Amino acid sequence: MSRLTKQQSRVKRHRHVRVKIKGTTKRPRLAVYRSLKHIHAQIIDDTVGRTLISSSTAKLKLTGTVSGAAKVGEAIGKLAQDLKITEVVFDRGGYKYHGQVKAVAEGARSAGLKL
């Protein structure tokens, strides 16, 4: 029996969670992805399979720290307000809800999004 790597375990957790989480037109999905250097956030409408808004620390010229992640959350919240999106479903991407992922969620909440 082979052991799963951390990446394989995360993908498996994410697939399990995605069964329950669906983004609609009224309440799209806020998906978070962490790479080694950056953190990315997207608001996705799953009914048509289209990304409505995206933001990342790479796009904002920031580092992938907790403070950078909070600024990504604020930026995505402000962009969502411009498109009149007030509520989203939070998809943590199989990551634990702490650190950078939590900072993105709190930043989005501070910008006026309801998770």
C-alpha positions in Angstrom: 0.0 0.0 0.0 1.4 3.4 -0.9 0.9 6.5 1.2 -0.7 9.6 -0.2 1.4 12.7 -0.5 0.2 15.9 1.1 -0.9 17.2 -2.3 -2.8 14.1 -3.1 -4.5 14.2 0.4 -5.5 17.8 -0.2 -7.0 17.1 -3.6 -8.9 14.1 -2.1 -10.3 16.3 0.7 -11.2 19.0 -1.8 -13.1 16.6 -4.1 -15.0 15.4 -1.0 -16.0 18.9 0.0 -16.9 20.0 -3.6 -19.7 17.5 -3.6 -21.6 19.7 -1.2 -20.4 23.2 -2.3 -21.9 24.6 -5.5 -21.7 28.2 -6.7 -24.8 29.6 -8.2 -25.5 32.9 -10.0 -27.0 34.4 -6.8 -24.4 33.0 -4.5 -21.1 32.2 -6.3 -18.2 30.2 -4.9 -15.1 31.9 -3.4 -12.3 29.4 -4.1 -8.9 29.7 -2.5 -5.6 28.2 -3.8 -2.2 28.4 -2.0 1.0 27.9 -3.9 4.4 28.0 -2.4 4.9 31.7 -3.1 1.4 33.1 -3.6 -2.2 32.8 -2.6 -5.0 33.0 -5.2 -8.7 33.7 -4.8 -11.5 33.4 -7.4 -15.2 34.0 -7.4 -16.8 31.3 -9.7 -20.3 30.8 -11.0 -20.5 27.0 -11.3 -23.8 27.0 -13.2 -22.0 28.4 -16.3 -18.5 27.3 -15.2 -17.0 30.8 -15.5 -14.7 32.8 -13.2 -16.3 36.2 -12.5 -13.5 37.8 -10.4 -9.9 36.8 -9.5 -7.2 38.2 -7.3 -3.8 37.0 -6.0 -0.8 38.2 -4.2 1.1 37.9 -7.5 -1.4 40.3 -9.2 -1.2 42.7 -6.3 2.6 42.5 -6.1 2.6 41.2 -2.5 4.2 38.2 -0.8 2.2 35.2 0.1 2.0 35.9 3.9 -1.0 36.2 6.1 -1.1 40.0 5.7 -0.8 39.6 1.9 -3.7 37.1 2.0 -5.9 39.5 4.0 -5.3 42.1 1.3 -6.3 39.6 -1.4 -9.5 39.0 0.5 -10.2 42.7 0.7 -9.5 43.2 -3.0 -11.8 40.4 -4.0 -14.5 41.7 -1.7 -14.3 45.2 -3.3 -14.4 43.7 -6.8 -17.4 41.7 -5.8 -19.2 44.7 -4.5 -18.6 46.4 -7.9 -20.5 43.4 -9.5 -23.2 43.6 -6.9 -22.2 40.3 -5.3 -23.0 40.3 -1.6 -23.0 36.6 -0.7 -20.6 33.8 -1.6 -20.0 30.2 -0.6 -16.5 29.8 0.8 -14.4 26.9 -0.7 -11.2 26.5 1.3 -9.8 24.1 -1.3 -9.0 21.2 1.0 -6.8 23.4 3.2 -7.3 23.9 6.9 -9.2 27.0 7.9 -6.3 28.9 9.5 -3.5 31.2 8.6 -3.6 32.4 5.0 -7.0 30.8 4.2 -8.6 32.3 7.2 -7.0 35.7 6.4 -8.6 35.7 2.9 -12.0 34.9 4.4 -11.7 37.6 7.1 -10.5 40.1 4.5 -13.5 39.4 2.3 -15.8 39.8 5.2 -14.2 43.2 6.1 -14.9 44.3 2.6 -18.5 43.6 2.9 -18.9 40.0 1.6 -21.1 37.6 3.4 -19.7 34.1 3.6 
